[in-house]
Amino acid sequence: MAWLEDIGPPAAEAQLEPLILRDQLSAVRGSSVTALQVQIFLSLIIITVAFHSGYRGAGIAWFAITILASFLRIIPNFVPLTKISDRYGTRKGGTVQDHLRLTALTTLASGTIWALLPVLCAGFTGPESVFYLVVICGAAAGSVANSTSYARIAICFFVPPLLSAAFCLTYFDGNFDRYALAAMAMLYIAALIYISRQSEAAFRDSSRLKNAATTLAHSLREATDRSIAVAEEMRFRAAHDDLTHLLNRSGFMQEAASRAAEFTAPLCLMVLDLDGFKSVNDLFGHQAGDEVLIEVARRLRHSLADDFLIARIGGDEFAILYPLETAAEPSAALATRLINAIQVPFAAFDAGRIGASIGIHVTSPGTQNFNIAEMLPFADEALYAAKNAGRNRYFLFDDSLRNRREMRRAVERDLRTALAENALEIWYQPVFGQDGKLLISLEALLRWRHPDYGWIPPEDLLAIAAMTGLSEPLINFILGDVCGMIGKLVSLKLDRIWVAMNLSPREVSRIAIDDIVLAKLEALSISPSMLEIEITEETAMNISAVQDKLNSLSAAGVRIAVDDFGVGYSSLASLRNLQVNRIKIDRCFVTGISTSPSDQILVHTILKLGESLGIEVVAEGVETAEDLHLLQSLGCQRCQGYYLKSPAPRDDVCNWLAQMEAAQTTQLHN
């Protein structure tokens, strides 16, 4: 039944259901005649026994009603099947379902009459009770055997008399034997119901197979045409994105390769990634995200010429390939125009929520036999640089990015060795309170001086560690150094100060970070309250992936902080659900705040949010006295930045702490 698989099980079932019901009705009509003959025969035996036992009047009345009910059951059979419709409102003879229900109803009436048999034997207390019980049980079994196509008919017949028998056995002259018989009657009912339903299921399966085969025989040509259409659709879907109908990554690569002979160098490849798309998915749902992608695809088609190759190559990532000589404007101007087109507010969202970053790679003039697979990493590198520079930017792959790419490859190659040789360092930067006078905590910052490329940015180290499977060893290295710093604080009797370490979204979601951290703290007998885990706002937004792990840490006493707060769209619910102790305002809103009214408003709002939720707020990135004074005027009591104290190696920080503690002790003694 391959054609049924093409349609899909629900559609196939819907197509076969009317045929199955019609087969059931036909079988019911055939069995009803047999049932009539058997009931007449049994009724004659029963009235004979009733006469013999002295119940002549009751026996005659029961016999008459039984025969009448039996004939009523076959009256619907006189309506030809051709006049019965499969659905409502198409023929005057009613529907198949109507006739099945009517037959079940008349059978229920007949079964109810059989339920009156106790009248002929004083509620199964007379000497004829065994005979009537045997007749009822036999009739019940016969109804099941005779009504295999539609269980409801058999159930409507045997349930009333068996229930009546169980009641009489229990209510009249009750003793243990009669109670046992009543229980057996109830079990008999359950068994017969099960058998009836199984018989109907087997009948329906047999009918389904028969009708499927018949339908298939009449539909071979349609199936062939449908198969051809499906094959064409599959070929299209294999190369195109189902949502936007743009080329997908595979289709883009194939189409670019097939057009290689048509394209003349230099070629321009743009990789466009949406800014703020994840927040749309998280806050408004995936349907809203899909609508954004569809609209972005429409805007790209509208903005670009027909001969441009456009593809959706990732979740919110698009690629554009074209020869420069066919473009009416330089690649930088085109990138700016595309960014402006995507920045136009979407109907369902506030302005500025969705933006775009673009990485550009242009092949050298005279390049022969270009390879799109080789171009994509260069455009990706440019995209990475554009996103690091902020929202709605573009970046052209140049020599500086080429050097950066080589640096990243060197780091990928050397990071494992650096970890094994303890070449990485952990520096610490203080967080101050009381207008920068009181040390509150320390933040651990990852540092590595590569022998060829110098200091490597921490975000690059974390990203490369994740790509090379070194996240867990790197976390253990950072955690070990942090625990060492905590031990030093305890030895200096500064256990009021805690130490924070940063974790990336990928690390939190993929690694059992709670087990790693708590096992380390327990092994070193370190109080969990002296450790703080800083997660990015992006991690906090993805509650489902991190909530259990962070709640486990929080329950053990570890502090939880949200870093870079303000650059995403965290909800109040996420802050509550994660039991956050501290939020750190991203430095992009703090540095230069003394001259930025808009940043002042945003920071003031975050401070009020923290106050209302009972969450401590820290401003990171304080670089000048003016910024510090402005933050103080806004009521921000916790600050961090180079103006207050720059990061330093652990030994330098420990010496500074010791000197600071000694100075404070001297002041107290004086």
C-alpha positions in Angstrom: 0.0 0.0 0.0 2.7 2.4 -1.0 0.2 5.0 -2.2 -1.4 5.0 1.3 2.0 5.7 2.8 2.4 8.7 0.4 -1.0 10.1 1.4 -0.2 9.5 5.1 -1.9 7.2 7.6 -4.6 9.7 8.7 -5.7 10.4 5.1 -5.7 6.8 4.2 -7.8 5.9 7.2 -10.3 8.6 6.4 -10.6 7.3 2.8 -11.1 3.7 3.9 -13.4 4.3 6.9 -16.7 4.7 4.9 -15.9 1.4 3.1 -15.1 -0.4 6.3 -18.4 0.9 7.9 -20.3 -0.3 4.9 -18.8 -3.8 5.2 -19.7 -3.8 8.9 -23.4 -2.9 8.1 -23.6 -5.6 5.4 -22.3 -8.2 7.8 -24.7 -7.0 10.5 -27.6 -7.4 8.2 -26.6 -10.9 7.3 -26.2 -12.0 10.9 -29.5 -10.4 12.0 -31.5 -13.0 10.1 -29.6 -15.8 11.8 -30.1 -14.1 15.2 -33.8 -13.9 14.5 -34.1 -17.6 13.8 -32.0 -18.5 16.9 -34.1 -16.2 19.2 -37.4 -17.7 18.0 -36.1 -21.2 18.6 -34.8 -20.2 22.1 -38.0 -18.3 22.9 -40.1 -21.4 22.1 -38.0 -23.5 24.5 -38.3 -20.9 27.2 -42.1 -20.5 26.9 -42.4 -24.3 27.1 -40.4 -24.3 30.3 -42.4 -21.4 31.6 -45.7 -23.3 31.0 -44.3 -26.3 32.7 -43.2 -24.3 35.8 -46.5 -22.5 36.1 -45.6 -19.1 34.6 -48.0 -19.3 31.7 -49.2 -15.6 31.7 -45.7 -14.2 32.2 -44.3 -16.6 29.7 -46.7 -15.7 27.0 -46.2 -12.0 27.6 -42.4 -12.4 27.5 -42.5 -14.5 24.3 -44.7 -12.0 22.5 -42.5 -9.0 23.4 -39.4 -11.0 22.4 -40.7 -11.9 19.0 -41.8 -8.4 18.4 -38.4 -7.0 19.3 -36.7 -9.6 17.2 -38.7 -8.6 14.1 -38.0 -4.9 14.8 -34.3 -5.6 14.6 -34.6 -6.6 10.9 -36.9 -3.8 9.7 -33.9 -1.5 8.8 -32.6 -4.3 6.6 -35.4 -3.5 4.1 -33.6 -0.2 3.2 -31.3 -1.1 0.3 -27.6 -0.4 0.8 -27.6 1.7 -2.3 -29.8 4.2 -0.7 -27.7 4.6 2.4 -25.0 7.3 2.2 -21.5 7.3 3.7 -22.0 10.9 4.9 -24.8 13.1 6.1 -27.1 15.0 3.7 -26.4 13.0 0.5 -29.2 10.4 0.3 -32.7 10.0 1.8 -31.9 6.6 3.4 -29.8 7.9 6.1 -26.1 7.1 6.8 -24.3 3.9 7.5 -23.6 5.1 11.0 -27.3 5.8 11.5 -28.2 2.3 10.5 -25.6 0.7 12.7 -26.8 2.8 15.7 -30.4 1.9 15.0 -29.6 -1.8 14.9 -27.7 -1.5 18.2 -30.6 0.4 19.7 -33.2 -2.3 18.7 -30.7 -5.0 19.9 -30.5 -3.2 23.2 -34.3 -3.3 23.4 -34.2 -7.1 22.8 -31.5 -7.5 25.4 -33.5 -5.6 27.9 -36.4 -7.9 27.3 -34.1 -10.9 27.9 -33.1 -9.2 31.1 -36.7 -9.9 32.3 -36.2 -13.7 32.4 -35.8 -13.6 36.2 -39.6 -13.0 36.3 -40.1 -16.6 35.0 -38.0 -18.1 37.8 -38.6 -16.0 40.9 -35.4 -14.0 40.6 -33.3 -17.2 39.9 -34.5 -18.8 43.2 -36.7 -21.4 41.6 -35.8 -24.9 40.4 -35.6 -23.6 36.7 -32.8 -21.1 37.6 -30.0 -23.2 36.3 -31.8 -23.7 33.0 -32.3 -19.9 32.5 -28.7 -19.1 33.5 -27.4 -21.6 31.0 -29.7 -20.1 28.3 -28.6 -16.6 29.1 -24.9 -17.5 29.0 -25.4 -19.5 25.8 -27.3 -16.7 24.2 -24.7 -14.2 25.2 -21.9 -16.3 23.7 -23.9 -16.8 20.6 -24.5 -13.1 20.2 -20.7 -12.5 20.3 -20.1 -15.2 17.7 -22.8 -13.9 15.5 -21.9 -10.2 15.7 -18.1 -10.2 15.0 -18.4 -7.2 12.7 -19.8 -4.7 15.1 -19.2 -5.2 18.8 -21.8 -2.8 20.0 -24.6 -5.0 18.9 -23.5 -8.0 20.8 -22.7 -5.9 23.9 -26.2 -4.3 23.8 -27.7 -7.8 23.7 -25.8 -9.7 26.4 -25.0 -7.0 29.0 -28.7 -6.4 30.2 -29.6 -10.0 30.9 -26.2 -10.8 32.5 -26.4 -7.7 34.7 -30.0 -8.7 35.6 -28.8 -12.2 36.5 -25.9 -10.9 38.6 -28.3 -8.5 40.5 -30.9 -11.2 41.2 -28.2 -13.7 42.4 -27.0 -11.1 44.8 -30.2 -9.6 46.0 -32.6 -12.6 46.3 -31.8 -15.3 48.8 -28.1 -14.3 48.7 -25.5 -16.9 49.9 -21.9 -17.6 49.1 -22.6 -19.7 46.0 -25.0 -17.2 44.5 -22.5 -14.4 45.2 -19.8 -16.4 43.4 -22.2 -16.9 40.5 -22.9 -13.2 40.4 -19.2 -12.4 40.3 -18.7 -14.9 37.5 -21.4 -13.2 35.6 -19.6 -9.9 35.9 -16.4 -11.5 34.8 -18.2 -13.1 31.9 -19.5 -9.7 30.9 -16.0 -8.2 30.9 -14.6 -11.2 28.9 -17.4 -11.0 26.3 -16.9 -7.3 25.9 -13.2 -7.8 25.3 -13.8 -10.7 22.8 -16.4 -8.6 21.0 -14.1 -5.6 20.6 -11.2 -7.9 19.5 -13.5 -9.6 16.9 -14.6 -6.2 15.6 -11.0 -5.0 15.4 -10.0 -8.1 13.4 -13.0 -7.6 11.1 -12.1 -4.0 10.5 -8.5 -4.9 9.8 -9.6 -7.5 7.3 -12.0 -5.1 5.7 -9.3 -2.4 5.6 -6.9 -4.7 3.8 -9.5 -5.8 1.4 -10.7 -2.3 0.6 -7.1 -1.0 0.4 -6.2 -3.6 -2.1 -9.4 -2.9 -4.2 -8.8 0.8 -4.1 -5.2 0.3 -5.1 -6.2 -1.8 -8.1 -8.3 1.1 -9.3 -5.7 3.8 -8.5 -2.5 2.6 -10.1 -2.4 5.4 -12.7 -3.1 8.0 -10.0 -0.4 6.5 -7.8 2.1 6.6 -10.7 1.3 10.3 -11.4 1.5 11.0 -7.7 4.9 9.3 -7.4 6.3 11.4 -10.2 5.0 14.6 -8.6 6.4 13.5 -5.2 9.8 12.8 -6.8 9.8 16.2 -8.4 8.8 17.8 -5.1 11.5 15.9 -3.2 14.1 17.1 -5.7 12.9 20.6 -5.1 12.9 20.2 -1.3 16.3 18.6 -1.3 17.7 21.9 -2.8 15.4 24.4 -1.2 14.4 25.6 2.3 10.8 24.6 3.2 10.1 27.8 5.0 11.4 30.5 2.8 11.7 28.6 -0.5 15.2 29.9 -1.0 18.0 27.5 -1.8 19.3 25.6 1.2 22.9 25.1 1.9 23.1 21.9 -0.2 21.2 23.5 -3.1 23.3 26.7 -2.8 26.6 24.7 -3.1 25.2 22.7 -6.1 23.9 25.7 -7.9 27.1 27.7 -7.3 29.1 24.8 -8.7 26.8 24.4 -11.8 27.2 28.1 -12.5 31.0 28.2 -12.1 31.5 28.4 -15.8 29.1 31.3 -16.2 30.6 33.4 -13.4 33.6 35.6 -14.0 35.9 36.8 -11.3 35.9 38.6 -9.1 33.0 37.0 -7.2 31.4 38.4 -4.0 30.0 36.1 -1.3 28.0 37.6 1.5 26.9 35.7 4.6 24.1 37.5 6.5 23.2 36.7 10.1 20.2 38.2 11.8 20.8 40.2 15.0 18.2 39.7 17.8 16.6 36.7 16.1 17.0 34.4 19.1 15.2 36.8 21.4 12.2 36.7 19.0 12.1 32.9 19.2 12.4 33.0 23.0 9.9 35.8 23.7 7.4 35.5 20.9 7.6 31.8 19.9 8.9 29.9 16.9 6.0 30.8 14.8 6.9 34.5 15.1 10.5 33.5 14.3 9.3 31.7 11.1 7.4 34.8 10.0 10.6 36.9 10.5 12.6 34.5 8.3 9.9 34.5 5.6 9.8 38.3 5.6 13.6 38.6 5.5 13.7 36.2 2.5 11.1 38.4 0.8 13.1 41.6 1.5 16.3 40.0 0.1 14.5 38.9 -3.1 13.1 42.4 -3.5 16.5 44.1 -2.9 18.6 41.8 -5.2 18.6 41.2 -8.9 17.2 37.9 -10.3 20.6 36.5 -11.2 21.9 36.7 -7.6 22.1 33.4 -5.9 20.3 33.7 -2.5 20.1 30.9 0.1 19.2 30.2 3.6 22.1 28.2 4.8 21.4 28.0 8.5 18.8 28.8 11.2 19.0 32.6 10.8 21.9 32.8 8.3 21.6 33.6 4.6 24.1 33.6 1.8 24.3 35.7 -1.4 26.7 35.0 -4.3 27.1 37.2 -7.4 29.8 38.4 -9.9 30.9 42.0 -9.0 30.7 43.1 -12.6 26.9 42.5 -12.7 26.2 44.5 -9.6 25.1 48.1 -9.9 26.9 49.2 -6.7 30.0 48.2 -4.7 29.7 45.4 -2.2 29.9 47.7 0.8 27.0 49.8 -0.5 25.0 46.7 -1.2 25.6 45.4 2.3 24.6 48.8 3.8 21.4 48.7 1.7 20.5 45.1 2.8 21.1 46.0 6.5 18.8 49.0 6.1 16.2 46.9 4.4 16.2 44.3 7.2 16.2 47.0 9.9 12.8 48.3 8.7 10.5 47.5 11.7 8.5 44.3 11.5 4.8 44.5 12.0 4.7 42.4 15.1 7.8 43.8 16.9 9.2 47.0 18.1 11.7 48.9 16.0 15.3 47.8 16.3 14.6 44.3 17.6 15.7 42.7 14.3 18.9 43.7 12.6 21.6 42.1 10.4 25.4 41.6 10.4 27.1 40.7 7.1 30.5 39.1 6.3 31.8 39.7 2.8 34.5 37.8 0.9 35.6 38.9 -2.6 37.7 36.7 -4.7 40.9 38.1 -6.3 40.7 39.2 -9.9 41.7 36.4 -12.3 40.8 33.6 -9.9 40.0 30.5 -11.9 37.8 27.6 -10.8 36.4 29.2 -7.7 35.3 26.9 -4.9 32.3 28.0 -2.8 33.3 25.7 0.0 36.6 27.5 0.3 34.9 31.0 0.2 32.4 30.3 3.0 34.9 30.1 5.8 36.4 33.5 4.8 32.9 35.1 4.7 32.1 33.4 8.1 35.3 35.0 9.6 34.2 38.4 8.3 30.7 37.8 9.8 32.2 36.9 13.1 34.2 40.2 13.1 31.0 42.1 12.1 29.0 40.7 15.0 31.8 41.4 17.5 31.7 45.0 16.4 28.1 45.4 17.3 24.6 45.1 15.6 23.9 46.0 12.0 27.5 46.0 10.8 29.3 44.5 7.8 32.9 43.5 7.5 35.1 42.7 4.5 37.5 39.8 4.7 41.0 41.3 4.5 44.5 40.6 5.5 43.8 41.4 9.2 41.0 38.8 9.2 43.2 36.4 7.3 45.8 36.8 10.1 43.1 36.4 12.7 41.9 33.2 11.0 45.4 31.9 11.0 45.7 32.8 14.7 42.5 30.9 15.5 43.8 27.9 13.7 47.0 28.1 15.6 45.1 28.3 18.9 43.0 25.3 17.9 46.3 23.5 17.3 48.1 24.6 20.5 45.3 24.9 23.1 45.4 21.3 24.2 49.2 21.5 24.8 48.8 24.8 26.6 46.3 23.2 29.0 48.5 20.2 29.6 51.5 22.5 30.3 49.5 25.0 32.5 50.5 27.8 30.1 47.1 29.5 30.6 46.6 32.0 33.3 43.7 33.2 35.5 43.7 36.9 36.3 41.4 38.5 38.8 39.6 41.9 38.8 37.8 43.2 41.9 34.2 44.3 42.3 33.8 47.3 44.7 31.0 48.7 46.8 30.6 51.9 48.8 31.6 54.1 45.9 34.6 52.0 45.1 36.0 51.8 48.6 34.9 48.4 49.8 36.1 45.2 48.1 33.1 42.9 47.5 34.2 40.1 45.3 36.7 39.0 42.6 36.0 38.0 39.0 38.3 35.3 37.4 39.4 36.2 33.8 41.0 33.7 31.5 44.3 34.8 29.9 46.8 33.1 27.5 49.9 34.6 25.8 50.3 32.5 22.6 54.0 32.2 21.7 53.3 33.5 18.2 50.2 35.7 18.5 50.4 37.2 21.9 47.4 37.6 24.2 44.4 35.6 22.9 40.9 37.1 23.6 39.1 35.0 26.2 36.0 34.7 24.1 38.1 33.1 21.3 39.6 30.7 23.8 36.2 29.6 25.0 34.8 29.3 21.5 37.8 27.3 20.3 37.7 25.1 23.4 34.1 24.2 22.7 34.8 23.4 19.0 37.8 21.2 19.9 36.1 19.3 22.8 38.2 21.0 25.4 35.4 22.8 27.3 35.4 20.5 30.3 39.3 20.4 30.8 39.3 24.2 30.5 36.5 24.5 33.0 38.4 22.3 35.4 41.5 24.4 35.0 39.6 27.6 35.7 37.7 26.1 38.6 41.0 24.8 40.1 42.6 28.2 40.0 39.5 29.8 41.4 39.4 27.3 44.3 43.0 28.2 44.9 42.2 31.9 45.1 39.3 31.1 47.5 41.7 29.1 49.7 44.0 32.1 49.7 41.2 34.4 50.8 40.3 32.1 53.6 44.0 32.1 54.8 43.9 35.9 54.8 40.7 35.8 56.8 38.8 37.4 53.9 36.1 34.8 53.6 33.5 37.6 53.2 34.8 38.0 49.7 33.7 35.6 47.0 35.1 34.7 43.6 33.2 34.6 40.3 34.0 32.5 37.2 32.4 32.9 33.8 30.6 30.1 31.9 29.5 30.3 28.3 26.0 29.1 27.1 27.5 26.1 25.3 29.3 25.0 28.5 26.2 25.3 30.7 23.9 23.4 28.3 26.2 20.6 27.2 28.3 19.8 30.3 27.2 18.6 33.8 28.5 21.8 35.2 26.7 21.4 38.5 28.2 18.0 39.2 31.7 19.2 38.3 31.5 22.4 40.5 29.9 20.8 43.5 32.3 17.8 43.5 35.3 20.1 43.4 34.0 22.3 46.2 33.3 19.2 48.4 36.7 17.7 47.6 38.5 20.9 48.8 36.1 21.6 51.7 35.2 25.0 50.2 32.0 26.8 51.2 29.8 27.1 48.1 28.9 30.6 49.2 32.4 31.8 48.3 31.9 30.8 44.6 29.8 32.7 42.1 28.9 31.4 38.6 28.5 34.1 36.0 26.4 33.2 33.0 25.7 35.4 30.0 22.2 36.9 29.4 21.9 34.6 26.4 22.2 31.6 28.7 19.6 33.0 31.1 17.2 33.3 28.2 17.5 29.6 27.3 15.9 28.5 30.6 15.0 25.0 29.6 18.7 24.1 28.9 20.2 25.5 32.1 17.6 25.9 34.8 18.0 22.5 36.5 21.8 22.8 36.6 21.9 26.3 37.9 19.1 25.7 40.5 21.1 22.7 41.7 24.1 25.0 42.2 22.0 27.7 43.8 20.4 25.2 46.2 23.9 24.1 47.3 24.7 27.8 48.2 26.6 28.8 45.0 25.8 32.4 43.9 24.4 32.9 40.4 25.0 36.1 38.4 23.9 37.2 34.9 26.7 38.9 33.0 26.4 41.3 30.1 22.8 42.2 31.2 21.0 44.5 28.9 22.3 43.4 25.5 19.5 40.7 25.2 15.9 40.5 26.2 15.8 38.6 29.4 12.4 38.2 30.9 11.6 38.8 34.6 10.5 35.2 34.7 13.9 34.0 33.7 15.6 36.0 36.5 13.1 34.6 39.1 13.3 31.0 37.8 17.1 30.9 37.8 17.3 32.3 41.4 19.7 35.0 40.3 21.7 36.8 43.1 23.4 39.5 40.9 23.1 41.1 37.5 26.0 42.8 35.8 25.2 45.6 33.4 27.0 45.2 30.1 30.0 47.5 29.8 28.6 49.0 26.5 26.0 50.8 28.6 28.5 51.9 31.3 31.6 53.1 29.5 31.0 56.7 28.6 27.7 56.8 30.5 28.4 60.3 31.8 27.9 61.7 28.3 25.0 59.4 27.2 21.5 60.2 28.4 20.0 57.1 26.8 22.5 54.8 28.6 21.7 56.7 31.9 18.0 55.9 31.4 18.7 52.2 30.7 21.0 51.8 33.6 18.6 53.6 36.0 15.8 51.2 34.8 18.0 48.1 35.4 18.9 49.4 38.9 15.2 49.8 39.7 14.5 46.3 38.3 17.2 44.9 40.6 15.8 46.7 43.6 12.3 45.5 43.0 13.4 41.9 42.6 15.9 42.0 45.4 18.8 41.4 43.1 22.2 43.0 43.4 23.3 45.1 40.4 26.9 45.7 39.3 28.1 48.1 36.7 31.1 46.7 34.8 33.3 48.8 32.5 33.8 51.8 34.7 36.8 53.6 33.0 36.7 57.2 34.3 35.9 59.2 37.4 33.0 60.9 35.6 31.4 57.6 34.9 31.8 56.5 38.5 30.3 59.7 39.9 27.4 59.4 37.5 26.7 55.8 38.5 26.8 56.9 42.2 24.3 59.6 41.5 22.0 57.0 39.9 22.2 54.8 43.1 24.6 52.1 41.8 26.6 50.9 44.7 28.5 48.0 43.0 31.1 48.9 40.3 33.9 47.2 38.4 36.4 48.5 35.8 39.9 49.6 35.0 39.4 53.0 36.7 38.9 51.2 40.0 41.5 48.4 39.5 42.6 46.5 36.4 42.8 42.7 36.3 46.1 41.2 37.5 47.6 37.7 38.0 46.6 35.8 41.2 49.9 36.4 43.0 49.7 40.1 42.4 46.1 40.3 43.6 47.0 38.2 46.7 49.8 40.6 47.5 47.5 43.6 47.0 44.9 42.0 49.3 47.5 41.3 51.9 48.7 44.9 51.8 45.2 46.2 51.9 44.3 44.1 54.9 47.5 45.1 56.7 46.8 48.8 56.0 43.2 48.4 57.4 44.6 46.6 60.5 47.1 49.5 61.0 44.3 52.1 60.8 42.2 50.2 63.3 45.1 50.0 65.8 45.9 53.7 65.4 
